[in-house]
Amino acid sequence: MYSLRSGLVYLFFSLFLLMSNDMIAQDASVAEGKTLFKAKCAQCHNRNMRDKLTGPALGGLEDRWADYEREDLYNWIRNSQALIAAGHPRATQLYAEWDNVLMNANTDLTDENIESILAYVDEQFNKVDDITETPGPNGGTNKAGSNSIFWWMIGGLALLALILAQIMGTLKNVVSAKEGRQTEAQPVGMLDVIGSKSLIGILLFGLVVFLGYKTVNSAIEVGRQQDYAPEQPIKFSHKLHAGEQQIDCQYCHDGARRSKHSVIPAANTCMNCHKAIEKGSEYGTAELTKIFASIGFNPMTDKYIEDYESMPEDSIYAIYSKWIGNNYLEEKGIEDLDDDGEELVEEQWNGIKESLTTDVKTSIQGAIPWVRIHNLPDHVYFSHAQHVTAGEIECQACHGKVEEMEVLAQHSPLSMGWCINCHRQTEVKGFKNGNEYYANTYKKYHDALQDGEMTKVTVDQIGGLECQKCHY
């Protein structure tokens, strides 16, 4: 009986291993490549090999280097900066495309190691996943993966367990009959197995593990909403303001240079320009009137309205509906509002109410309820001033090419690994621009730079990887 049970257990686990998606005949090179990828590449490159992260998507990497020697690709992965310094055309092109972001050197990798990584990348890229794609902001995609294969696998294993239990019950009766012992009136049935304490215990254990995994995973994902681009109460175009008009980021987000937060600009910052520019180039009066209504500016008199905070809604409507109507009459060259004009006035007024009032903010007067996009967890400390002023980091390094975004989206993953990788690569410019703090506090590095023993000092070398720097 012991050998029979052992054989069934062996059969069960053999079938489980065969059905497991991660262990299906994976050759040694792919397995090694997976380990190396996690250790060397996963901080900067998306694991699905299809989407960009800090670095480009690696799917199709070999095709993009097909015009060059295989050795060139090896050298790029080992030490990209050496290949760039040598003037390799593909290397310099990639470096420029990714805004001169440094890639970690991996000089310890052999040709065989790199081939293993490439094999794993190719396997992941070509893996047939049940994935649906929907258009995302700024030309990206939102992917909803359906892990149906795992649910089929779990269902199959559960059915197999029930069948094996049925077989074991039957065989137990056969053995008991042969040994002359009393047998059960009937073999163990499916319902008996389903209601057994053992199976209930296994299911409860599985449920606890699953819920624990989901809880930890959800906690890790807090604030990590890459490509999140919510609709804002006012259609503000960074492409127009930061791109075409070349308004400096810190003119509006002036807190970035002097405080922890970059701050969302108040409406009076907007009014520095829009007291003169009262109609938008794309939306006319529709969006700019929302700013006027929030702050109480009357564009017909070019003056702020007295006692605006206590003004009733019908009086506010009278001011801004007249403003919208007057612009329509001027545009059409008519004296009285027609049906289209009246409809336009009502439509824009309803837009003002919907945009400036929320469940929390019930009055039109007051701050514009902008929707927050970047939101780090409470246990993470981040100072804009430390990065922008002391570190001289460009806004685009974290926020992407904002000057090209019609709708602002979260560009970077904001994960801990992404921050750590940046600290490993980013040069502390204070050592070269005469910052006395660095010269006095880190004298050994300063002297090494002066003597030519070092070419740069990175953030991690001055404590940028210490836990308490970001978690307090």
C-alpha positions as CSV (number, residue, x, y, z in Angstrom):
1,M,0.0,0.0,0.0
2,Y,2.9,2.4,0.8
3,S,4.5,1.8,-2.6
4,L,1.1,2.4,-4.3
5,R,0.6,5.7,-2.5
6,S,4.2,6.7,-3.3
7,G,3.6,5.9,-7.0
8,L,0.5,8.0,-7.1
9,V,2.2,10.9,-5.3
10,Y,5.1,10.7,-7.8
11,L,2.6,10.6,-10.7
12,F,0.8,13.7,-9.4
13,F,3.9,15.8,-9.0
14,S,5.3,14.6,-12.3
15,L,2.1,15.8,-14.1
16,F,2.3,19.1,-12.1
17,L,5.9,19.7,-13.3
18,L,4.9,18.9,-16.9
19,M,2.0,21.4,-16.8
20,S,3.9,24.2,-15.0
21,N,4.4,27.1,-17.5
22,D,7.8,28.0,-16.1
23,M,9.4,24.6,-16.3
24,I,8.3,23.3,-19.7
25,A,11.5,22.0,-21.4
26,Q,13.4,25.2,-20.8
27,D,17.0,24.7,-22.1
28,A,19.9,25.6,-20.0
29,S,20.9,28.7,-22.0
30,V,17.4,30.3,-21.6
31,A,17.4,29.5,-17.9
32,E,20.8,31.1,-17.5
33,G,19.7,34.0,-19.6
34,K,16.7,34.6,-17.3
35,T,18.9,34.7,-14.2
36,L,21.4,37.1,-15.9
37,F,18.6,39.3,-17.2
38,K,17.1,39.7,-13.7
39,A,20.5,40.5,-12.3
40,K,21.8,42.8,-15.0
41,C,19.0,44.1,-17.1
42,A,15.6,44.1,-15.3
43,Q,16.1,47.4,-13.6
44,C,16.1,49.3,-16.9
45,H,14.4,47.1,-19.4
46,N,10.8,45.9,-19.4
47,R,10.4,42.2,-18.7
48,N,7.8,41.7,-21.4
49,M,10.4,42.8,-24.0
50,R,7.8,44.8,-25.8
51,D,7.5,48.1,-23.9
52,K,10.2,50.7,-23.1
53,L,11.1,51.4,-19.5
54,T,14.2,53.4,-18.5
55,G,15.8,51.8,-21.5
56,P,14.3,50.6,-24.8
57,A,12.3,47.4,-25.3
58,L,14.7,44.5,-26.0
59,G,12.4,42.5,-28.2
60,G,13.9,42.4,-31.7
61,L,17.3,43.6,-30.5
62,E,19.3,41.2,-32.7
63,D,17.4,42.4,-35.8
64,R,18.2,46.0,-35.0
65,W,21.9,45.1,-34.9
66,A,21.8,42.8,-37.9
67,D,23.8,45.2,-40.1
68,Y,26.8,45.0,-37.8
69,E,29.1,42.3,-36.6
70,R,27.9,40.1,-33.7
71,E,30.9,41.2,-31.8
72,D,29.6,44.8,-31.9
73,L,26.4,43.7,-30.1
74,Y,28.5,41.9,-27.5
75,N,30.6,45.0,-27.0
76,W,27.5,47.2,-26.7
77,I,26.0,45.1,-23.9
78,R,29.4,44.8,-22.1
79,N,30.5,48.4,-22.2
80,S,28.3,50.8,-24.2
81,Q,30.4,53.9,-23.4
82,A,33.5,52.3,-24.9
83,L,31.7,51.6,-28.2
84,I,30.2,55.2,-28.2
85,A,33.7,56.6,-27.6
86,A,35.0,54.6,-30.6
87,G,32.3,56.3,-32.8
88,H,30.3,53.2,-33.6
89,P,27.3,54.5,-35.7
90,R,24.6,52.4,-34.1
91,A,26.0,53.0,-30.6
92,T,26.1,56.8,-31.0
93,Q,22.6,56.8,-32.6
94,L,21.1,54.9,-29.6
95,Y,22.9,57.1,-27.1
96,A,21.4,60.2,-28.7
97,E,17.9,58.7,-29.0
98,W,17.8,58.0,-25.3
99,D,19.0,61.5,-24.3
100,N,22.6,60.3,-23.4
101,V,21.4,58.1,-20.6
102,L,24.2,55.8,-19.5
103,M,23.9,52.1,-19.6
104,N,25.6,50.1,-16.8
105,A,28.8,48.3,-17.9
106,N,28.7,44.5,-17.7
107,T,32.3,43.7,-18.4
108,D,32.1,40.4,-16.5
109,L,29.7,38.9,-19.1
110,T,31.2,36.4,-21.6
111,D,29.9,35.8,-25.2
112,E,28.1,32.7,-24.0
113,N,26.4,34.7,-21.1
114,I,25.2,37.3,-23.6
115,E,23.9,34.7,-26.0
116,S,21.9,33.2,-23.1
117,I,20.4,36.6,-22.3
118,L,19.5,37.1,-26.0
119,A,17.9,33.6,-26.0
120,Y,15.8,34.5,-23.0
121,V,14.8,37.9,-24.5
122,D,13.8,36.2,-27.8
123,E,11.8,33.5,-25.9
124,Q,9.9,36.2,-23.9
125,F,9.3,38.4,-26.9
126,N,7.9,35.6,-29.0
127,K,5.9,34.0,-26.2
128,V,2.2,33.7,-27.2
129,D,0.4,35.5,-24.4
130,D,-3.4,36.1,-24.2
131,I,-3.0,39.8,-24.1
132,T,-5.4,42.5,-25.2
133,E,-4.1,45.9,-26.1
134,T,-6.0,49.2,-26.0
135,P,-4.7,52.6,-27.0
136,G,-3.0,54.4,-24.2
137,P,-2.0,58.0,-23.7
138,N,0.7,59.6,-25.9
139,G,0.7,56.7,-28.4
140,G,1.3,54.0,-25.8
141,T,-0.7,50.9,-25.0
142,N,-2.5,49.7,-22.0
143,K,-2.1,45.9,-21.7
144,A,-4.5,43.7,-19.9
145,G,-3.0,40.2,-19.6
146,S,-5.4,37.3,-19.3
147,N,-3.5,34.4,-17.5
148,S,-6.2,31.9,-18.6
149,I,-3.5,29.2,-19.1
150,F,-2.9,29.3,-15.3
151,W,-6.5,29.0,-14.5
152,W,-6.9,26.0,-16.9
153,M,-3.8,24.5,-15.2
154,I,-5.3,25.0,-11.7
155,G,-8.6,23.5,-12.8
156,G,-6.8,20.6,-14.4
157,L,-4.8,19.9,-11.3
158,A,-7.9,20.1,-9.1
159,L,-9.7,17.6,-11.4
160,L,-6.6,15.4,-11.3
161,A,-6.5,15.5,-7.5
162,L,-10.2,14.4,-7.4
163,I,-9.6,11.5,-9.8
164,L,-6.5,10.3,-7.9
165,A,-8.5,10.4,-4.7
166,Q,-11.2,8.3,-6.3
167,I,-8.6,5.9,-7.6
168,M,-6.9,5.6,-4.2
169,G,-10.2,5.0,-2.5
170,T,-11.1,2.2,-4.9
171,L,-7.6,0.6,-4.6
172,K,-7.8,0.8,-0.9
173,N,-10.9,-1.3,-0.9
174,V,-9.3,-3.8,-3.3
175,V,-6.3,-4.2,-1.0
176,S,-8.6,-4.5,2.0
177,A,-10.6,-7.2,0.3
178,K,-7.5,-9.1,-0.6
179,E,-6.3,-9.0,3.0
180,G,-9.6,-10.1,4.3
181,R,-10.4,-6.9,6.0
182,Q,-13.8,-5.2,5.9
183,T,-14.2,-2.9,3.0
184,E,-16.2,0.3,2.7
185,A,-19.7,-0.1,1.3
186,Q,-18.8,2.2,-1.6
187,P,-15.6,3.8,-2.9
188,V,-14.8,7.3,-1.8
189,G,-17.0,9.6,-3.9
190,M,-16.2,13.0,-5.4
191,L,-18.5,14.8,-2.9
192,D,-16.7,13.1,0.0
193,V,-13.3,14.3,-1.4
194,I,-14.6,17.8,-1.9
195,G,-15.9,18.0,1.6
196,S,-12.9,16.4,3.2
197,K,-10.9,18.4,5.8
198,S,-7.6,17.8,3.9
199,L,-8.9,19.4,0.7
200,I,-10.5,22.3,2.6
201,G,-7.2,22.9,4.5
202,I,-5.3,22.9,1.2
203,L,-7.7,25.4,-0.3
204,L,-7.5,27.7,2.7
205,F,-3.7,27.6,2.6
206,G,-3.8,28.4,-1.1
207,L,-6.2,31.3,-0.5
208,V,-4.0,32.7,2.2
209,V,-0.9,32.5,0.0
210,F,-2.8,34.1,-2.9
211,L,-4.2,37.0,-0.8
212,G,-0.8,37.6,0.7
213,Y,0.8,37.7,-2.7
214,K,-1.9,40.2,-4.0
215,T,-1.5,42.4,-0.9
216,V,2.3,42.6,-1.2
217,N,2.2,43.1,-5.0
218,S,-0.5,45.9,-4.7
219,A,1.6,47.6,-2.0
220,I,4.6,47.6,-4.2
221,E,2.6,49.1,-7.1
222,V,1.4,52.1,-5.1
223,G,2.1,55.2,-7.1
224,R,3.6,53.2,-10.0
225,Q,1.2,54.2,-12.7
226,Q,3.4,54.5,-15.7
227,D,1.6,56.1,-18.7
228,Y,-1.2,57.3,-16.4
229,A,-2.7,60.3,-18.1
230,P,-6.0,61.4,-16.5
231,E,-8.3,64.0,-18.0
232,Q,-7.8,67.3,-16.3
233,P,-10.5,69.9,-15.5
234,I,-8.9,72.3,-17.9
235,K,-7.3,71.1,-21.2
236,F,-3.8,72.4,-20.6
237,S,-1.3,71.5,-23.3
238,H,2.3,71.2,-22.2
239,K,3.2,70.8,-25.9
240,L,1.9,74.3,-26.5
241,H,3.3,76.0,-23.4
242,A,6.6,74.2,-22.8
243,G,7.2,73.2,-26.4
244,E,5.9,75.8,-28.8
245,Q,6.0,78.8,-26.4
246,Q,9.2,77.5,-24.7
247,I,8.0,78.5,-21.2
248,D,10.5,77.2,-18.6
249,C,9.2,74.4,-16.4
250,Q,10.2,76.3,-13.3
251,Y,8.3,79.4,-14.2
252,C,5.0,77.5,-13.4
253,H,6.4,74.9,-11.1
254,D,8.6,77.3,-9.1
255,G,8.7,75.1,-6.0
256,A,11.0,72.6,-7.8
257,R,14.1,74.7,-7.3
258,R,13.4,75.5,-3.6
259,S,11.3,72.9,-1.9
260,K,10.4,69.2,-1.7
261,H,7.4,69.7,-4.0
262,S,7.4,71.2,-7.4
263,V,3.9,72.6,-6.6
264,I,0.9,72.9,-9.0
265,P,0.8,76.5,-10.1
266,A,-2.0,78.7,-8.7
267,A,-4.4,80.4,-11.0
268,N,-2.6,83.8,-10.5
269,T,0.5,82.2,-12.2
270,C,-1.7,81.5,-15.2
271,M,-3.1,85.0,-15.1
272,N,0.4,86.5,-15.5
273,C,0.0,85.6,-19.2
274,H,-3.8,85.1,-19.6
275,K,-4.7,88.6,-18.4
276,A,-3.6,89.6,-21.9
277,I,-4.2,86.3,-23.8
278,E,-8.0,85.9,-23.2
279,K,-8.8,83.4,-26.0
280,G,-7.1,80.2,-26.7
281,S,-5.7,79.2,-30.1
282,E,-7.6,75.9,-30.1
283,Y,-10.5,76.1,-27.7
284,G,-11.3,79.8,-27.9
285,T,-13.1,80.8,-24.7
286,A,-14.0,77.3,-23.5
287,E,-11.0,76.5,-21.4
288,L,-9.6,79.9,-20.5
289,T,-12.9,81.1,-19.1
290,K,-12.6,78.3,-16.5
291,I,-9.5,80.0,-15.1
292,F,-11.3,83.4,-15.1
293,A,-14.3,81.8,-13.3
294,S,-12.1,80.1,-10.7
295,I,-10.2,83.3,-9.7
296,G,-12.9,85.9,-10.3
297,F,-11.4,87.8,-13.3
298,N,-13.8,89.7,-15.6
299,P,-12.3,89.6,-19.0
300,M,-14.7,92.2,-20.3
301,T,-13.4,94.9,-17.9
302,D,-9.9,93.4,-17.4
303,K,-10.5,93.7,-13.6
304,Y,-10.9,91.2,-10.7
305,I,-14.5,91.1,-9.3
306,E,-14.9,92.4,-5.8
307,D,-16.5,90.1,-3.2
308,Y,-16.3,87.3,-5.7
309,E,-16.1,84.6,-3.1
310,S,-19.6,85.4,-1.8
311,M,-21.1,86.0,-5.2
312,P,-24.2,83.8,-6.1
313,E,-24.0,81.4,-9.0
314,D,-26.6,83.3,-11.1
315,S,-24.5,86.4,-11.0
316,I,-21.4,84.5,-12.0
317,Y,-23.4,83.0,-14.9
318,A,-24.4,86.4,-16.0
319,I,-20.8,87.6,-16.3
320,Y,-19.3,84.7,-18.1
321,S,-22.2,83.8,-20.3
322,K,-22.1,87.4,-21.6
323,W,-18.4,87.1,-22.2
324,I,-18.8,83.9,-24.1
325,G,-21.7,85.3,-26.1
326,N,-19.9,88.5,-27.0
327,N,-17.0,86.6,-28.4
328,Y,-19.4,84.5,-30.5
329,L,-21.1,87.6,-31.8
330,E,-17.8,89.1,-32.7
331,E,-16.6,86.0,-34.4
332,K,-19.8,85.6,-36.5
333,G,-20.2,89.3,-37.2
334,I,-23.9,89.3,-35.9
335,E,-25.7,91.4,-33.4
336,D,-27.9,88.9,-31.6
337,L,-27.3,85.3,-30.5
338,D,-28.7,82.7,-32.7
339,D,-29.6,79.1,-31.7
340,D,-26.0,78.0,-32.2
341,G,-24.7,80.8,-30.1
342,E,-27.1,80.1,-27.2
343,E,-26.2,76.4,-27.3
344,L,-22.5,77.3,-27.2
345,V,-23.0,79.6,-24.2
346,E,-24.9,76.8,-22.3
347,E,-22.3,74.2,-23.3
348,Q,-19.3,76.2,-22.1
349,W,-21.1,77.3,-18.9
350,N,-21.9,73.6,-18.1
351,G,-18.2,72.8,-18.8
352,I,-17.2,75.5,-16.2
353,K,-19.5,74.0,-13.6
354,E,-18.4,70.4,-14.2
355,S,-14.7,71.3,-14.2
356,L,-14.6,73.6,-11.2
357,T,-17.0,71.8,-8.9
358,T,-16.5,68.3,-7.4
359,D,-17.9,66.2,-4.6
360,V,-15.6,68.1,-2.2
361,K,-15.5,71.5,-3.9
362,T,-19.1,72.6,-4.5
363,S,-18.6,76.2,-5.5
364,I,-17.1,77.6,-8.8
365,Q,-14.9,80.1,-6.9
366,G,-11.6,78.8,-5.6
367,A,-8.7,76.6,-6.6
368,I,-8.8,74.5,-9.8
369,P,-9.2,70.8,-8.9
370,W,-6.3,69.5,-10.9
371,V,-5.9,65.7,-10.9
372,R,-2.6,64.5,-9.4
373,I,-0.5,62.3,-11.7
374,H,2.7,61.5,-9.8
375,N,2.2,60.2,-6.2
376,L,5.0,58.6,-4.3
377,P,4.1,56.5,-1.2
378,D,4.2,58.2,2.2
379,H,7.3,56.2,3.3
380,V,9.4,57.6,0.4
381,Y,11.2,60.9,0.8
382,F,11.9,62.8,-2.4
383,S,13.0,66.4,-2.7
384,H,12.7,68.3,-6.0
385,A,15.1,71.0,-4.8
386,Q,17.8,68.4,-4.0
387,H,17.6,67.0,-7.5
388,V,16.9,70.2,-9.5
389,T,19.1,72.7,-7.8
390,A,21.8,70.7,-6.1
391,G,21.8,67.8,-8.6
392,E,21.1,70.0,-11.7
393,I,18.9,67.2,-13.1
394,E,16.7,68.2,-16.1
395,C,13.0,67.8,-15.6
396,Q,12.9,65.5,-18.6
397,A,15.1,62.9,-16.9
398,C,12.2,61.8,-14.8
399,H,9.1,63.3,-16.5
400,G,10.1,62.5,-20.1
401,K,9.8,65.0,-23.0
402,V,7.0,67.0,-21.4
403,E,7.3,69.6,-24.2
404,E,6.0,67.0,-26.6
405,M,3.0,65.9,-24.5
406,E,-0.5,67.3,-25.4
407,V,-1.8,65.4,-22.3
408,L,0.6,65.0,-19.4
409,A,1.3,61.4,-18.5
410,Q,3.5,59.7,-15.9
411,H,6.6,58.8,-17.9
412,S,8.8,56.9,-15.5
413,P,7.9,53.8,-13.4
414,L,9.0,55.6,-10.2
415,S,10.0,52.2,-8.8
416,M,12.8,51.8,-6.2
417,G,14.9,49.9,-8.7
418,W,14.6,52.7,-11.2
419,C,15.7,55.3,-8.7
420,I,18.6,53.1,-7.5
421,N,19.8,52.6,-11.1
422,C,19.7,56.4,-11.7
423,H,21.8,57.0,-8.5
424,R,24.4,54.5,-9.8
425,Q,24.7,56.3,-13.1
426,T,24.2,60.0,-12.4
427,E,27.3,62.1,-11.9
428,V,27.4,64.5,-9.0
429,K,28.1,67.8,-10.8
430,G,29.0,69.6,-7.6
431,F,32.5,68.2,-7.7
432,K,33.3,69.9,-11.0
433,N,31.4,73.2,-10.6
434,G,33.2,74.4,-7.4
435,N,30.6,73.4,-4.8
436,E,32.5,73.9,-1.5
437,Y,30.3,71.3,0.3
438,Y,31.4,68.5,-1.8
439,A,35.1,69.6,-1.8
440,N,35.2,69.7,2.0
441,T,32.9,66.7,2.8
442,Y,34.2,64.3,0.2
443,K,37.8,65.4,0.0
444,K,39.1,62.0,-1.2
445,Y,36.9,62.0,-4.2
446,H,37.6,65.7,-4.9
447,D,41.4,65.0,-4.7
448,A,41.0,61.9,-6.9
449,L,39.3,64.0,-9.6
450,Q,41.9,66.6,-9.4
451,D,44.7,64.0,-9.8
452,G,42.9,62.3,-12.7
453,E,42.4,59.1,-10.8
454,M,38.6,59.4,-11.3
455,T,36.6,60.8,-14.2
456,K,33.4,61.3,-12.2
457,V,31.7,60.7,-8.9
458,T,28.2,59.1,-9.0
459,V,25.4,59.5,-6.4
460,D,25.8,56.0,-5.0
461,Q,29.4,56.8,-4.1
462,I,28.3,59.6,-1.7
463,G,25.6,57.5,0.0
464,G,22.9,57.6,-2.6
465,L,22.0,53.9,-2.0
466,E,21.7,54.2,1.8
467,C,18.2,53.2,2.9
468,Q,17.7,56.1,5.2
469,K,18.3,58.6,2.5
470,C,14.9,57.9,1.0
471,H,13.1,55.9,3.8
472,Y,12.8,57.7,7.1
